[in-house]
Amino acid sequence: MSDFDAVAVGRRVLTEEAQALRGLSDSLGEPFRAAVTLIGEASGRIVLTGVGKSGHVGRKIAATLASTGTPALFVHAGEASHGDLGMLGAGDVVLALSKTGETRELADLIAYAKRFGIPLIAMTAAATSALGRAADVLLLLPDVPEAADVLNAPTTSTTLQMALGDALAVALIERRGFTPQEFGLLHPGGKLGAMLRTVGDLMHGLAELPLVVPETPMADAILAMTQKRFGIVGVCDAAGTLVGVITDGDLRRHIDGLLANTAGAVMTLGPKVVPPDMLAAEALRSMTERAPPTTVLFVVDKQKPVGIVHIHDLLRAGVI
């Protein structure tokens, strides 16, 4: 084994799989469009099926679809013959994965789908296989050698399946106009959930807002700033519109005769604000990328303050 070069093998595998992916990309056409339309218009769920490595890929595709707004589940083709066919119903679409298209465990599921008029999408490298012939939509994979060609172990073929599943999921996201906010509802936990939370999820509400009117004496404005402990006070006009803010910087700039002034005379006009439906990650970026940076922002809906968010609130929530 002295002449074995692991790096060379790794590069060869990645190069071969990259070439196969380019071939798959070049071959996409009307069948892909038809599959996206069929899935996008389904009133039920997308049922992924397969066995072996194709089954593992099918589970991943089902998880990706479900997490991006397309209801989906995985049914093992072997278990389908023993009762799991009951998971298929009217309005569903079956997406079956098999490189050869001759996987015998798929036979009962294919027959069931044809009997009850459930549309069948096939992802296979064999157009004339049993699966390919039965399909309503055929997503034909390039019939390329596996990277582990000596053993013919599923490598390149499963890479193609995985990538094509991702292409379907992303096409459906864009077709539906699936938003980050909707995505966040399906991912409430962990780092991803934190990044997809909105300002409205993390802000302090109306009861905690330091607000005064322009005519407020500065002594009272400073008291409001101190009591609420955000280092800022908002100034609202008679209609409740936020017209300005007073920060520590404003106090320093007006230190001469400060207490003889009103809030309206000291405030900074046109303050930076954020809406409640803005992603918390965007709010954090707004705080840190502006010049000069800020640690607190008023949350405004229809020009009226509804909350306030501090950078510490975002960091505690894991938004970094």
C-alpha positions in Angstrom: 0.0 0.0 0.0 3.0 2.3 -0.1 1.8 3.8 -3.4 -1.7 4.5 -2.1 -2.6 8.2 -2.2 -5.8 9.0 -0.3 -5.9 12.6 -1.5 -5.7 11.5 -5.2 -8.6 9.0 -4.7 -10.6 11.7 -3.0 -10.0 14.2 -5.8 -10.9 11.5 -8.4 -14.2 10.7 -6.7 -15.2 14.4 -6.3 -14.2 15.1 -9.9 -16.3 12.2 -11.2 -19.3 13.2 -9.1 -19.0 16.8 -10.2 -19.0 15.8 -13.8 -22.0 13.6 -13.2 -23.8 16.6 -11.6 -23.0 18.7 -14.6 -24.5 16.1 -16.9 -27.7 16.0 -14.7 -27.9 19.8 -14.8 -27.6 19.8 -18.6 -30.3 17.1 -19.0 -33.0 18.8 -16.9 -36.0 19.8 -19.0 -39.8 19.4 -19.2 -40.0 16.3 -16.9 -38.4 18.4 -14.1 -40.9 21.2 -14.7 -43.7 18.7 -14.8 -42.6 17.2 -11.5 -42.4 20.6 -9.8 -45.9 21.4 -11.0 -47.3 18.1 -10.0 -45.8 18.3 -6.5 -46.7 22.0 -6.2 -50.4 21.4 -7.0 -50.8 18.3 -4.9 -53.6 18.7 -2.3 -52.1 15.9 -0.2 -48.5 14.8 0.8 -45.5 13.8 -1.2 -44.7 10.2 -0.4 -41.0 9.3 -0.9 -40.1 5.7 -1.2 -37.1 3.4 -1.9 -34.9 0.8 -0.3 -31.3 0.6 0.6 -29.2 3.7 -0.1 -32.0 5.1 -2.3 -34.3 4.8 0.7 -31.8 6.8 2.9 -31.8 9.5 0.2 -35.6 9.4 0.0 -35.8 10.1 3.8 -33.5 13.1 3.4 -35.5 14.5 0.5 -38.8 14.0 2.5 -37.2 15.9 5.4 -36.1 18.7 3.2 -39.5 19.0 1.5 -41.3 19.0 4.8 -39.1 21.6 6.4 -39.6 24.0 3.4 -43.3 23.9 3.3 -44.1 20.9 1.2 -45.8 18.2 3.4 -43.9 15.0 2.8 -43.1 11.6 4.5 -41.1 8.5 3.7 -42.6 5.1 3.4 -40.2 2.2 3.1 -41.0 0.2 0.0 -40.6 -3.1 1.9 -43.0 -2.0 4.7 -45.5 -0.8 2.3 -46.5 -4.3 1.4 -47.2 -5.0 5.1 -49.7 -2.3 5.9 -47.9 1.0 5.2 -49.7 1.4 1.9 -52.4 2.8 4.2 -50.3 6.0 4.4 -51.1 6.8 0.8 -54.3 8.6 0.1 -56.2 10.8 -2.4 -54.3 13.9 -3.3 -50.9 12.4 -2.6 -48.0 12.1 -5.0 -45.5 9.3 -4.9 -41.8 10.0 -5.6 -40.0 6.7 -5.9 -36.2 6.4 -6.0 -34.3 3.4 -7.6 -31.2 3.5 -9.7 -32.1 0.4 -11.7 -35.8 0.9 -11.5 -36.2 -2.9 -10.9 -36.2 -3.0 -7.1 -38.7 -5.7 -6.5 -39.9 -4.2 -3.2 -41.4 -1.3 -5.2 -43.8 -3.5 -7.1 -46.7 -3.5 -4.6 -46.4 0.2 -4.1 -46.3 1.0 -7.8 -49.4 -1.3 -8.4 -51.3 0.4 -5.5 -50.5 3.9 -6.9 -51.7 2.9 -10.4 -54.8 1.2 -9.1 -55.9 4.3 -7.1 -54.8 7.0 -9.5 -52.0 8.3 -7.3 -49.5 10.1 -9.5 -46.1 8.5 -9.6 -42.8 10.3 -10.1 -39.8 8.1 -10.8 -36.2 9.0 -10.1 -34.1 6.4 -11.9 -31.3 5.9 -14.3 -33.3 3.3 -16.4 -36.1 4.7 -18.5 -37.2 1.3 -19.7 -37.3 -0.3 -16.2 -40.5 -1.3 -14.5 -40.4 1.9 -12.5 -39.5 4.1 -15.5 -42.4 2.6 -17.6 -44.9 3.0 -14.8 -44.1 6.6 -14.0 -46.3 9.5 -14.8 -43.3 11.7 -14.7 -39.8 10.3 -15.3 -36.8 12.1 -13.7 -34.0 10.3 -15.6 -30.6 10.2 -13.9 -27.5 10.0 -16.1 -26.4 6.3 -16.2 -22.8 7.0 -15.1 -20.4 4.6 -13.3 -20.3 4.7 -9.6 -17.2 6.3 -8.1 -16.4 3.0 -6.4 -16.6 1.3 -9.7 -14.9 -2.0 -8.6 -17.6 -2.7 -6.1 -20.4 -0.7 -7.8 -21.4 0.6 -4.4 -23.9 3.5 -4.6 -21.9 6.7 -4.6 -22.3 8.8 -7.7 -25.9 7.7 -8.2 -26.9 8.7 -4.6 -25.2 12.0 -5.1 -27.3 12.6 -8.1 -30.5 11.6 -6.3 -29.7 13.9 -3.4 -28.9 16.8 -5.6 -32.0 16.3 -7.8 -34.1 16.2 -4.6 -32.5 19.5 -3.5 -33.3 21.0 -6.9 -36.9 20.0 -6.5 -37.1 21.4 -3.0 -35.6 24.8 -4.0 -37.8 25.1 -7.1 -40.8 24.5 -4.9 -39.7 27.1 -2.4 -39.4 29.7 -5.1 -42.6 28.6 -6.9 -44.5 29.0 -3.6 -42.7 32.1 -2.5 -41.9 30.4 0.8 -40.6 33.1 3.2 -37.9 33.0 5.9 -40.6 33.7 8.5 -42.6 30.6 7.4 -39.3 28.6 7.4 -38.7 29.8 11.0 -42.1 28.5 12.1 -40.9 25.0 11.2 -37.5 25.5 12.8 -38.1 26.9 16.3 -35.2 25.2 18.0 -31.4 25.5 17.9 -29.2 28.0 16.1 -31.3 28.0 13.0 -34.4 28.7 15.0 -32.7 31.7 16.7 -31.5 33.1 13.3 -35.1 32.9 12.0 -36.8 34.6 15.0 -38.3 38.0 14.3 -37.8 41.3 16.2 -41.3 41.0 17.4 -40.4 37.7 19.1 -37.7 39.3 21.1 -38.7 43.0 21.6 -39.8 44.6 24.9 -43.4 45.7 24.6 -45.3 49.0 25.1 -45.2 48.9 28.9 -41.4 49.1 28.8 -41.0 51.9 26.3 -39.3 55.1 27.4 -41.4 57.7 25.6 -41.9 61.4 26.0 -43.4 64.3 23.9 -41.4 67.1 22.4 -42.5 69.6 25.1 -41.2 67.4 27.9 -38.6 69.2 30.1 -35.2 67.5 29.8 -35.2 66.7 33.5 -38.3 64.5 33.0 -36.9 63.0 29.8 -33.7 62.0 31.6 -35.8 60.5 34.4 -37.7 58.4 31.8 -34.5 57.3 30.2 -33.0 56.3 33.5 -36.1 54.4 34.7 -36.4 52.2 31.6 -32.6 51.5 31.5 -32.2 51.3 27.7 -30.0 54.4 27.5 -32.5 56.0 25.1 -35.8 57.8 25.1 -38.2 58.1 22.2 -40.0 61.4 21.4 -43.5 61.1 19.9 -45.8 63.8 18.5 -49.5 64.2 19.4 -50.4 61.5 16.9 -48.1 59.0 18.6 -45.6 59.0 15.8 -42.0 58.5 16.7 -40.3 61.7 15.5 -37.0 61.4 17.3 -34.8 59.9 20.0 -32.5 61.1 22.7 -29.4 59.1 23.4 -26.4 59.5 25.7 -24.7 61.1 22.8 -27.4 63.8 22.5 -27.1 64.6 26.2 -23.3 65.1 25.8 -23.8 67.3 22.7 -26.3 69.5 24.6 -24.6 69.5 28.0 -24.5 73.3 28.1 -27.9 74.4 29.3 -29.3 70.9 29.0 -31.9 71.1 31.7 -33.2 74.3 30.4 -34.2 72.6 27.1 -37.1 70.4 26.1 -37.0 66.9 24.6 -37.9 68.4 21.2 -34.8 70.7 21.2 -32.4 67.9 22.1 -33.7 64.9 20.1 -32.1 63.5 17.0 -34.7 63.5 14.2 -35.5 60.6 11.9 -34.1 57.8 14.1 -33.2 54.4 12.8 -36.1 52.0 13.5 -37.0 48.4 12.6 -40.4 46.7 11.9 -41.6 43.9 14.2 -41.6 41.3 11.3 -37.9 41.9 10.5 -35.7 38.9 11.1 -33.7 39.3 14.3 -30.5 38.6 12.4 -31.2 41.5 10.1 -31.8 43.8 13.1 -28.5 42.8 14.6 -26.8 43.5 11.3 -28.5 46.9 11.2 -27.2 47.7 14.7 -23.6 46.6 14.0 -23.1 47.8 10.5 -24.4 51.3 10.8 -22.1 54.2 11.6 -21.9 54.7 14.4 -23.1 51.3 15.7 -26.0 51.3 18.2 -27.1 48.9 20.9 -30.8 49.6 20.9 -33.6 50.2 18.3 -37.2 51.2 18.5 -39.6 48.8 16.9 -42.2 50.7 14.8 -45.4 49.7 13.1 -47.1 52.3 10.9 -44.7 54.9 12.3 -45.8 54.3 15.9 -43.5 52.6 18.4 -44.7 49.1 19.5 -41.5 47.9 21.2 -37.8 48.2 21.7 -35.0 45.7 21.2 -31.6 45.8 22.7 -28.5 44.0 21.3 -28.3 42.0 24.5 -31.8 40.6 23.7 -30.5 39.3 20.4 -27.3 37.9 21.8 -29.1 36.1 24.6 -31.4 34.5 22.0 -28.4 33.1 20.1 -28.6 35.6 17.2 -25.0 36.1 16.2 
